Amino acid sequence: MELTDRVTRIVSLGAQGLLAADVTGRLHVLDRDLNLLRSSKSLPTAILSNSRPIYTVAVAGGWAVTKDMGGNIAKWSLDTLDLVSHYDGYSICDRSLLMEDEEPSPVMSRGIAIWDGKVYVNNGYRQLVVLDLESFGILEISPSFTGDVALENFCTDHPDLHVVSDKAGRLHFGSLDTLDFPTVVKIDESNIHRVCWDSRHERFWFSQDAGHGDNAYRAHGVGTATTDGTLLREKHFANNDVEFVTLSPDGSRAYAGGFDGVLHIFDNTDPELRIQRTVSGFSHQLIDIAVGADGSLYVLTQDGELVKLDAEGRPLARADFRRQCVWDLCGSPEDPATLYAATDDGVAVVRFEETAAGFVSLRVAEHHVTGLGFTRRIVAMPDGWLGLSWDRKVFRADRGGRIGWVQELPAFGHTIAVSPDWSRVLVATNAGGVELSASTGEQLALLTVTTGAGQPGLATWAGTYLASGERVLATRTGLLQAFEPDGPRGTWSLALDYAEYTKRMYTVGDKLYVIGAQGMKEIPLGTRQVERRFVELLENTVENGVVFDATACAITYGGQLAAYDYNSQEPIDLKEDLVDFPKGLAVVRARDGRPHVVVGGRGGFLSLFGVDTESGTGSLIKLLDVYLPRPGLGQVATFTYESSESPAVGTGRDESPQLEPAMNAPYA
């Protein structure tokens, strides 16, 4: 049997195997070799699809307790995975504490604890709910000791002290028995996803989502702290979110990983934070880990891949799962009814079609498997497209999918853009802006963004060209730097808030659009100041955005699609029932000029929305979902895990054995 939907969280069941939650709100039990044993039924049909993903799960006493994104809280039997009890996310609250007409806010938080027969978890209103585990009766609903910030992780392993992390980068030291947490320490500018007690050295380990101080949004890693919250040590090894840190059963090793896609194995036999080995080659970003009773590792990636490693990082098994995603969408300059979609295995060509009767639809006309792993970003060319793959490659293909050239990058690439005359390609990478020849792929320039003379170059996360030929790069710290068209000299810069990291950037006419944290920003190039910001009602980072007619649309990492009035910046419509996380966004038009919005994302879905122009509201009307084919388990290439024994990441790597054919994992 195979897993049919993307797994979102995993919990070790010891000798019984592994519990996995998925994006549809179902639970699954797998054996220790990741064979699927049983699955739960689907959640009640009245629950909106975007509320169903489970990111909050804990097990104890033969029960599993979960909370989904919509705040629905459920209890399940571990033996059968039968749903035993289910609290509606709208109703489980203290209404006296709410604003008028307040509704649950979708959130990806992991914070749940089962302690002394009680369950502690946020509801959808950020209130603290305490339930009796056996009866599942509500014992208390009160304001959370974290305020209006969601709980992120609980550590109850210390014999006398409980530590709770939140999504504002704070650690709370105290007791669940009394709900008194008098010591609060802020040690990160974003989430602290995981906290664990290290009895060997009597300290807490914690992950760093963004870092803090001068390293905020520049250097990420893990740290250790004493029982009174004093920071002991930090180890920085990534320039992206660190999602987890955990210890081996005997405490001799620590494991950390995140969005850099690398598992870092620490030698914990002495107090120094020393990386002993790194394991790379995973299909995507790492989001969760579970450690078996025998020390085996179960690692989950953002795209739903689930693999088993031994304690030293050697691959042992892989769960059967066929993944697919629409990572990016762009329109063909030759045919406005044609969209190119970046997918998990290449590029799809999608047609927007209209019948004689005026009905519209989407059709996947072509699907090109490149063999280069998943295509992270795509840019249309007059005769085809340019693609950026996860494994640091840029490629050019003609409209028939035939690849003309492939160029390897010096570092991980985030976005890709093409110059106004189609002759040059700008790739934002962790090593800076890499400019290539569009005709040959040859590297033309390497542009470095720094905060001053003598300072190291910053990782760049987005780039674009202006009509003048100037090249603009944006860093994770919110710094925008423009360069002259044909040289390395900077022409102007703009510093946004350091937390306004950029995921995409493009120009329309004389306006620059910067998309990422804190919304979609419109910056007129004449003033170089943020003039419009589309952010109201958005729960998480904006993944993509478009502006058309008098409307702006944005999609978020929180699974939202929002429409705004362009002039007032006020929200017109908000969709929170998307199939899964959205990534790609584009606008197409019917023959009479009516706009339609296309959203693509995880699971390989493409959703078509009409825009209500007749009533003048501009609201979005769901018309159709189309799904890309998922590659078969035997139709994908393998990838290699690499390990290196080194105190620093990225040096001295030596190749470890490939997975056996029966456990092939898709190349990415």
Secondary structure as UniProt FT lines:
FT   STRAND          7..12
FT   HELIX           14..16
FT   STRAND          18..22
FT   TURN            23..24
FT   STRAND          27..30
FT   TURN            32..33
FT   STRAND          36..39
FT   TURN            45..46
FT   HELIX           49..51
FT   STRAND          54..60
FT   TURN            61..62
FT   STRAND          63..68
FT   TURN            69..70
FT   STRAND          73..77
FT   TURN            78..80
FT   STRAND          83..87
FT   TURN            89..91
FT   HELIX           95..97
FT   TURN            100..101
FT   STRAND          112..115
FT   TURN            116..117
FT   STRAND          118..122
FT   TURN            124..125
FT   STRAND          127..132
FT   TURN            133..135
FT   STRAND          138..143
FT   TURN            145..148
FT   STRAND          151..155
FT   STRAND          162..166
FT   TURN            167..168
FT   STRAND          170..175
FT   TURN            176..179
FT   STRAND          180..186
FT   STRAND          195..198
FT   TURN            199..202
FT   STRAND          203..207
FT   HELIX           213..215
FT   TURN            216..218
FT   STRAND          220..225
FT   TURN            227..228
FT   STRAND          231..238
FT   STRAND          242..247
FT   TURN            249..250
FT   STRAND          253..258
FT   TURN            259..260
FT   STRAND          263..267
FT   STRAND          274..280
FT   STRAND          286..291
FT   TURN            293..294
FT   STRAND          297..301
FT   TURN            302..303
FT   STRAND          306..309
FT   TURN            311..312
FT   STRAND          315..318
FT   STRAND          325..331
FT   TURN            336..337
FT   STRAND          338..343
FT   TURN            344..345
FT   STRAND          346..354
FT   TURN            356..357
FT   STRAND          360..369
FT   STRAND          375..381
FT   TURN            382..383
FT   STRAND          384..389
FT   TURN            390..391
FT   STRAND          393..398
FT   TURN            399..400
FT   STRAND          403..408
FT   STRAND          413..418
FT   TURN            420..421
FT   STRAND          424..429
FT   TURN            430..431
FT   STRAND          432..437
FT   TURN            438..440
FT   STRAND          443..447
FT   TURN            453..454
FT   STRAND          460..465
FT   TURN            467..468
FT   STRAND          471..475
FT   TURN            476..477
FT   STRAND          479..483
FT   TURN            485..486
FT   STRAND          490..495
FT   TURN            498..499
FT   STRAND          502..508
FT   TURN            509..510
FT   STRAND          511..516
FT   TURN            517..518
FT   STRAND          519..524
FT   TURN            525..527
FT   STRAND          532..534
FT   TURN            536..537
FT   STRAND          542..548
FT   TURN            549..550
FT   STRAND          551..556
FT   TURN            557..558
FT   STRAND          561..565
FT   TURN            566..568
FT   STRAND          571..575
FT   STRAND          582..589
FT   TURN            591..592
FT   STRAND          595..602
FT   TURN            603..604
FT   STRAND          605..611
FT   STRAND          620..627
FT   TURN            633..634
FT   STRAND          642..644
FT   TURN            649..650
FT   STRAND          654..655
FT   HELIX           661..663
//
